[in-house]
Amino acid sequence: MLKVSFIEIIERGLPESILFIWACCLLTRTKLKFNKFFIIVIIFSFLNYIVRLLPIQYGVNTMLGFGILIFVNINLTKIPIVKAIKVSLFVFITEFICEIINLVIIKYILKVDIIRVFSNPESKTIYGIPSLILFTIIILIASIALKKIAMRRDILNNNDIA
């Protein structure tokens, strides 16, 4: 079981859930009204919180979170199953890479004790902000790249017709 404080839920869990759902919608070009988006984020956050409370080994919660994101994408955002799996995998891997980069910076560049950082919910949240920012930037870049690829594909398809 992972101990998650209320501060971590509000300051880290909720923004991360917003980014995950937003990234999935952005990368699959799924449009959601704000109210529906907000409800989906709350449901996803709540389910992830419940998973963290389960008496399971560390790492299993990540796999369950991945499954929850796929489930939410398919059933609530109505993303087709193959796209939901692909985008969920991309989002989780990207977030994982951002977390690793952030940990390397904290440990080797800032020379801060990781154990001390992660033992305090406030410092854990503050030191985690750069990974969320990096994640947001990568998602925006991926979204722009996908739009450009789609535009080029449309241009090529239109030229084939003419």
C-alpha positions in Angstrom: 0.0 0.0 0.0 1.3 3.4 -0.9 0.7 6.2 1.5 -0.8 9.2 -0.3 -1.6 12.3 1.7 -4.5 14.6 0.9 -2.0 17.3 -0.2 -0.6 14.9 -2.8 -4.0 14.0 -4.1 -4.9 17.7 -4.6 -1.5 19.1 -5.6 -0.2 16.2 -7.6 -2.9 13.6 -8.3 -5.5 16.0 -9.7 -3.1 17.9 -12.0 -1.6 14.6 -13.2 -5.1 13.2 -13.9 -6.0 16.4 -15.8 -2.9 16.1 -17.9 -3.4 12.4 -18.6 -7.0 12.8 -19.7 -6.2 16.0 -21.6 -3.3 14.3 -23.4 -5.4 11.4 -24.4 -8.1 13.6 -25.8 -5.6 15.9 -27.5 -3.6 13.1 -29.1 -6.8 11.3 -30.4 -8.6 14.6 -31.3 -11.4 13.7 -29.0 -13.6 16.7 -28.1 -15.2 16.8 -24.6 -17.3 19.4 -23.0 -15.7 20.9 -19.9 -18.3 19.4 -17.5 -17.7 15.9 -18.9 -14.0 16.4 -18.9 -14.1 17.5 -15.3 -16.2 14.5 -14.3 -13.9 12.1 -16.1 -10.8 13.6 -14.4 -12.5 13.2 -11.0 -13.4 9.6 -11.7 -9.9 8.8 -12.9 -8.3 10.5 -9.9 -10.6 8.7 -7.5 -9.9 5.3 -9.1 -6.1 5.9 -9.0 -6.4 6.9 -5.4 -8.3 3.7 -4.5 -5.6 1.6 -6.4 -2.8 3.3 -4.3 -4.6 2.3 -1.1 -4.7 -1.4 -2.1 -2.3 -3.7 -0.3 -0.3 -4.5 -3.4 3.4 -4.3 -4.3 4.8 -1.1 -5.7 4.7 -1.1 -9.5 1.5 -3.1 -9.7 -0.4 0.1 -8.9 1.2 1.6 -12.1 -0.1 -1.3 -14.2 -3.6 -1.0 -12.6 -3.5 2.8 -13.3 -2.6 2.0 -16.9 -5.6 -0.3 -17.1 -7.8 2.3 -15.5 -6.7 4.9 -18.1 -7.6 2.5 -20.9 -10.9 1.8 -19.3 -11.7 5.5 -18.8 -10.7 6.3 -22.4 -12.9 3.5 -23.9 -15.9 3.9 -21.7 -16.1 7.6 -20.7 -14.2 9.5 -23.4 -15.4 7.0 -26.1 -12.0 6.6 -27.7 -11.9 3.5 -29.9 -10.1 0.6 -28.1 -7.0 0.4 -30.2 -6.5 4.2 -30.0 -7.2 4.1 -26.3 -4.5 1.5 -25.7 -2.0 3.2 -27.9 -2.5 6.7 -26.4 -2.6 5.4 -22.8 0.7 3.6 -23.4 2.2 6.7 -24.9 1.0 8.8 -22.0 2.3 6.4 -19.3 5.7 5.9 -21.0 6.1 9.7 -21.5 5.2 10.4 -17.9 7.6 7.7 -16.8 10.4 9.2 -18.9 9.7 12.7 -17.5 9.8 11.3 -13.9 13.2 9.7 -14.6 14.6 12.9 -16.1 13.3 14.8 -13.1 14.8 12.3 -10.6 18.2 12.5 -12.4 18.1 16.3 -12.2 17.1 16.2 -8.5 19.8 13.7 -7.6 22.8 14.5 -9.8 22.4 18.1 -10.7 20.7 19.6 -7.7 22.4 17.0 -5.4 19.3 16.6 -3.2 18.7 13.5 -1.2 15.8 11.6 -3.0 14.8 9.7 0.2 14.4 13.0 2.1 12.4 14.5 -0.8 10.0 11.6 -1.0 9.5 11.3 2.7 7.8 14.7 2.8 4.5 15.2 0.8 5.1 18.9 0.3 8.6 18.6 -1.0 7.6 15.5 -3.1 4.9 17.6 -4.7 7.1 20.6 -5.3 10.0 18.6 -6.7 7.5 16.8 -9.0 6.4 19.9 -10.7 9.2 19.9 -13.4 8.2 16.5 -14.6 4.6 17.6 -15.1 5.8 20.7 -17.0 8.1 18.6 -19.2 5.2 16.1 -19.7 2.9 19.0 -20.8 5.6 20.3 -23.2 6.1 16.8 -24.8 2.3 16.3 -25.2 2.0 19.7 -26.9 4.9 18.9 -29.2 3.4 15.5 -30.0 0.0 17.1 -30.7 1.5 19.6 -33.1 3.5 16.9 -34.8 0.4 14.8 -35.2 -1.5 17.7 -36.7 1.2 18.4 -39.2 1.3 14.8 -40.2 -2.4 14.7 -40.6 -2.3 17.9 -42.7 0.4 16.4 -45.0 -1.6 13.2 -45.3 -4.7 15.3 -46.3 -2.6 17.3 -48.9 -1.2 14.1 -50.3 -4.6 12.5 -50.5 -6.1 15.5 -52.2 -3.3 15.6 -54.8 -3.9 11.9 -55.6 -7.6 12.7 -56.4 -6.8 15.6 -58.7 
